[in-house]
């Protein structure tokens, strides 16, 4: 009781001398209380911790937390603010017993594909709030930008409302590698959420989130990629540079920087048996699977290449292959390199835009995949082979037009811009029933040249229809093509 009175007097003291006097008395009382606790059977260490906690030292941390002892609060806090630590929790960087404890205790990470330490602090902070009270943290922007923290967001929505979200064009902290946001949360359900944004000059703007009709249309009658394909993240290797070489060895090793869109540009070599793998996918049988699609993790665009031989991949690459014959791997490969899915991915999935943009595997797994008919599969498979053999912007544009036809068939038919039957006709005229794989390289070049001539002819029906995509579909195709 006397300690409580001393602290009350200190916070209303006017002079430094008076404040120092009360601080000294505060310390004396804490030591006396510690002595009494020891006499009553408390462990010496626990009593010392209580006595040594100094509420006036802003640069010191405490090994324990007791709101009643520290702040004379029993029922909960009216306001909790903070900048919690950010750390992805994995079995490679976290003690196994501690990780299991977190997974069993905290709902925030049980349903989240990314298990970040800051989400535990959010859950803990919510539990410390009084009724109708406020929580505000500065955290990585991925909390609301991606679906990787689904468990944490669902917990927050169940317990209350995020009333404000503030984002930034530039980094908040020096030497930061991730973008941030500030949220204001109230443990009162069904309130309204306001969004604000600081531009690069730190002018605060009200952010109005528009409903995007093209995103809604893309998602219609689709299933997530994970339902038709297997996906894995590459490995994390200790001292990577010391075990990779340009000299041919037992295993090919690929990094994100080794691929570009449609092409594997280069590679390294290593011996799998000599690697110390500290994260990601270790199983050799997965890395030996081929063919498979490689998706680069970093960057703000979908960048995919086609792997036709066993190869080890690093964590900057994701690997994908089909497990459903209705969605063949070359069809998925063409789709993942399309403007349509790249646009969708930019709008929905790209995180850390202020620093090093990247795409999370959990978000790629949820990309919306439309079921194709056999003709679309055959055309997209052929076009992906043609582009893989000789990357050509005209072929890519035609491929994109087929993808638009796949996702928006009625929309394009109503506007007189459907292209499927005309692309099919042009391909049949050039291929004459032949198989592209059976052709010599010279013949393959001739096929590409003939199709190039057709699809650059202004009188060609495909060219004419593609030329009015933006005019006839300003709300959908124009938005995607100009993104």
Beta strands, then each sheet from edge to edge (+ up, - down):
strand 1: 77-82
strand 2: 129-140
strand 3: 161-168
strand 4: 180-186
strand 5: 194-198
strand 6: 204-206
strand 7: 222-224
strand 8: 229-233
strand 9: 236-237
strand 10: 251-254
strand 11: 259-260
strand 12: 263-264
strand 13: 268-270
strand 14: 277-279
strand 15: 292-296
strand 16: 304-307
strand 17: 312-313
strand 18: 317-322
strand 19: 368-370
sheet 1: 1+ 2+ 4- 3+ 5+ 6-
sheet 2: 7+ 19-
sheet 3: 8+ 18- 15+ 16-
sheet 4: 9+ 14-
sheet 5: 13+ 10- 17-
sheet 6: 11+ 12-
end
